[in-house]
Amino acid sequence: MSEVTLPIMRPRLPRASAILPRLSAIDASGLYSNRGPHVRELEQRFAEKLGTTADRVVTVANATLGLMGALAISPQTHWVAPSWTFSATIAAAMQAGKHVSFDDVRAHDWWLDAPDTSCGVLSVAPFGSGVSVSAVDRERETVIDAAASLGAIIEPLDSLPAGAAIVFSLGATKVLGAGEGGIAVFGDAERARRFTAWTLLGFDGDRTSTMLGINARMSEYTAAVAHAALDQWQSERDEWRAARILAHEAEERLGLDAAPLSGTDANPYWIILLHSAEERRRAEWALAQHGVDSRRWWGDGCHRQAAYAQLDRDALHVTEQLAERALGLPFSRVLARSEVARIEQALLEARFP
């Protein structure tokens, strides 16, 4: 096995020079946390980007806490969720004290195939997919883990149902990364206000906890980085799209199936589908011989993990097929044509050993 010289991800955050003006303003104000001016301005800017109002947008220290809080303030106790997701989705629900059961995803788009039940729906926008607000069930409590979807084409969120919330990540590996942080968007301003109180230990106007909350505040420093990322959004989006074109061209040359991602979106993943688990293992080995990293991002599904193995589940045929065949390839805003050629060569060797 060669030393890894092409990593799975190469995060790029705004340079220090782009952040410095806001850091200087923070120094001058002496305000570092507790929903300072940069945090509140960031909520306004994301509200404009996402097509909703600032009273429905709340910043949070990270997206996992965002999911946890959106679930914690919901009256729904039982939630159905996909096993085909990152561990954080299910961990957030369980830490919020909710009962979770697994259901399968749809083969054509990898979204939760939510059953017609009275349960809440904890859905996942797979690998940065866009969110269709018109598809959100208005009769059921809904939380969508859209961690990587800030770069996707998303319908304006002003029509999000009152019982729904969408949580985005500002983690370093995501689109519009700020190192850490998250954005929670609600269909109801009152629920957003309650969520804000939850992030402040349940404080709602004074220093008395009105509910069981937690410290999930975003700092002014994180907000400063997020502002710089938003300032550079147009160039970042173009870089992601250029990299996606290179990946798509390689998929076509190799005749590979891939994750159902839009070519017009900006998202940070390159996921291919091999024909079988055996071919996937050969691809992993061949890539490693070329010093190319790869990753089974969601492994065998959460239902195979010890922390969640006891949860109820329906048949998960699609999930288990995807777990066998899906493989993440190196992807970044700086992906070069020569690097794609290197990946292609390794995959050709795996397919025709």
N, C-alpha and C positions, 0 to 999 in steps of 0.2 A: 504494500500500500504506500502510495506517495504522500508526502506532506501536503496538507490542504493549503492550496494557494488561491483557490477561488471559493470564498465562503458563501454560505447560503444567503446571507444578507449583508449589506454594507450601508448602515444608516447614515443619513446626512442631515444634520440639524443646522439651523441658521448659524452663520459665523458670529463670533463675539462682537465684531464691529456693528453688525445689524441689531444686536440686542442692547448694546451699550447705552444708547439714548434713554431707553426705558429704565435700565438699571440706575442710571444717574438720577432719573426722576424719583425712583424708589428711595435712593439714598437721601434725596432732598426732603421727601415727605415723611420719612421715618415710619411709613406704613408697610408692613411686610406680609400680613395675613389678615384673617377676619374679614374677608370679602372687601378688599381694598379697591381703589379706583381702576386699576388695570384689570382685575378680575371682572368687575362689573362691565367695563367697556368690552372685554372679550366676549361676554355673553351677548351683548348687543350686536357685535360683529358676526358672531356665529348665527344669531337669529336672522340677520339679513341674508347670510349665505344660504341658510336652510329654509328660508321662506316662512318664517313664523315670527312671533313677537318675543321680546326679551323676557317678559314675565313667565315664559314657558321654558326657558333655557337656563340650566344651572351647571356651573363648572364643578368639578370634583377632583380629588387627588389622583385617582386612577379609575379606569373603566370598570374594573372588578368591583370596586366600592360603589360605583354608579349603578351597576346591576343589582348589587346587594340592597342598596337603598330603595331603588325603584320597586323591588319586590317586597321589601320590609314594610313599606307604607301602603301596600295594596291589601285590601281585606280578604283577597283570595288566599286560601291555604294550600290547595292542591294544584300543582302545575305539571303540564306535560311538556317535555323538552326533547330535543334530539340527542342521541348518543354521539352522533357525528358532529363533534364540536371540540373546542379546546376545554381543558379541565376547568378553567376559570368560570365558565358559564354555569356549570353545575355546582361548583363550590360556592359561588355567590348565592345561589338559591338555598342551599342547605345552611349556610351561615346566617341567612335571613330567617331561618326557622321554618322553611316551607317543605312540604312533602312533594317529592319529585318522582315522576315515572317517565320512562323512556318510550318514545315512538320513533318510527322510521322516517327517513327523508325520501323525497321524490327523486326518481332516477334522472329526470331531465334537467333539474335545476338545483338539487341538493338542499332545498328548503324543507323544513319540517312538514310532514304530511299530517297535519293536526286533525285528530279525530273530532267528530261531532259530539263533544261532551260539555259538561258544565265547568270543566277545569280551566284554569288560566293557561295561556299559551306563552311559553318561554321559547321564542324562536331565535334563529341565528341567520344572519346574512352571510352566507359562506364565502370566505376568502375575499371580502371586499365587494361583494355584490351590491347592486343598488337596491333600495327599499321602495316597494310599491305601497304607498299609503292606502290606495284604493282597495288593496287586498286584505287590509287589516280588519278582522272581525269586530264589528261595533257592538256586538252583544257579549263579548267576553273580555276579561282582563288580559292585556297583552303587553309583554315586554320583549323587545327585540335587541339582541346582542349584535350590534352593527360595528364592532370594534374597528374593522379596517375599511369602513365604507365612506369615510369623509370625502374621498376622491371620486365617488361614484355619482352618476346622474341620478338624482333623487327628486321625486315629486315634492313640491312645496309642502312643508309640514304643518301649515296652518289648518289643514283639514284632518289632522291626526285625531282619532276618537278620544273622548275624555278619559277612558279607561286604559289608554295606551301610553307607552314610553319607549323611546329609542335611545340607546347608549352607544356613544362613539368613543374611541380611544385616541389619545394624543401621544401614545407611547413612541419611543424612538424609532421602532421598526415600522411604524404605520405612516400612511399618507398624512401630511401636515403634522409630522411628529414634533413634539416639544420636549422630548426626553421622558416625560411621564404626564399623567393628567387624563381627564376625560370630560365629555360633554353629555349631559342628560337632557333630552327634549321630551316634554310632556304635552299631552293633548288638552290638558286642563291647568289653568294658572294656579288654582288653589292646591292642586296636587304638587305642582312645582314648588309652591311655598312650603308645603309640608316636607318635601324632600330637602329643601334648603335647611329647614330646622333640623332634620335628621343628620345632615352633615355637620351641624354645629352642636352635637351632643344633645339634641332635642331642645335647645334654646330657641325660643320663639318670641323675641322682643325683649326678653330680660334674661338673667342668668339662672333661670329655673327651668329644669328639663321637663317639658310637657309631654315627652314621649321617650322611649328608649332609642337613643341615637348613638352616633359615634363621631369621632373627629375625622372628617373626610374632606376638609377644606382644601382648595387649591391655593397655593401661595402666590404672592405677587411676582416672585421670581419665575415660577413656571408660566404664569400669564405673560410675562415679558417675552419669553421664548416663543410662546404660541402666537403672539402678535407679530413677531418677526417672520414666522412661518407663513402666516396669512398674507403679510406684505409681499411675499415672494411666491404666492400661490400660482400665478400664471406660468412662470418659468418652471416651477416644480411639476405642474400638471403636464406641460409639454415634454419634459424629460421622461416621466412615467409612460406617456403614450408612445414616445419613440422607442423605449425599451420593449413595450408590448408588441410593437410591430415586428421587431427582431425575433421575439419569442414566437409569434404567430407564424412568421415565415418558416422558422425551423420546424414547427409542428407540421406544417403542410409538406415540407420536403421529406420528413420522416414518416408521414402518414399517421401521426399520433392523435389520439383523442386527448382533450384537455378539460380542465375545470370550466364550467359554464360562466365565463367572465366576459363582459362586454369589452370590445376593443376600443371603445370611446371613453371608458372609465379610466381613472388612475387608481391602481391598486398594487400592493407590494408583493404579490405572490405569483409564482409560475408553477402550476400544478399540472402534471401530465397523468394520463391513465395508461398503464401498461395492460397487456392482454391477460396476465395471470400473476399470481404471487411469485411464481418461479421467475418469470421475466422481470418482475420488479426487483427481485433479489440480484439477478444478474446485472441489472442496470445500476444498482447501488454499488456493486463490486467494481464494475467497469469505470464508473465515475470516480470512485476512490483511487483507482490505479492512475488516473489522470490528474489527481490532486484536486478534484472537484467535489465539493460538499453536496450533500443531498439530505432531505429530511422527510420523514413520514409525520407531517405536521400534527395530525390528530390520531396517530397510532392506530390501534385496533378499535377505537371508539371508547367512549367513557365507560360503557357498561363492562368493559374488560379490565378496568382499573379497580384495584382493591378498595379504594375509598368509596366507590359507587356500585360495587358488584351486588350489593344487597337491595338495590332499588328495583321496584317493579318495572317490567318492560313488556312491550308487545314484540311480535316478530320483527327482526331488524335485518331483513335480507339485503336491502340496498346498502345499508350501512356496512355490513360485513363484506360485501363485494367491493365497495369503495376502499375499505381499509386494506384489502389485499392488493388493490391495483394502483392506488394513488401514490404519487411521489412528488415531493417538492424539489424544484431545481433552483440554482442560484438566480436571484433576481434583484435588481437595484436600479436606481435612476441613472447610474453610470455604466450599465451593462454595455459591453463593447461587442462589435461584430466578431472580433477574433475570439472572444470568450464564448460566444454562442457556437462558433465553429468547433471549439474544443469540446463543448457539451455534446454537440451532434456526433462527433467522432466516437466519443465514449458510448453513446446510446446505440450507434451503429454496431459497435463491437459487441454490445450486450445482445442485440437482436440477431446478429449473424456471427456467433462465436466460432 
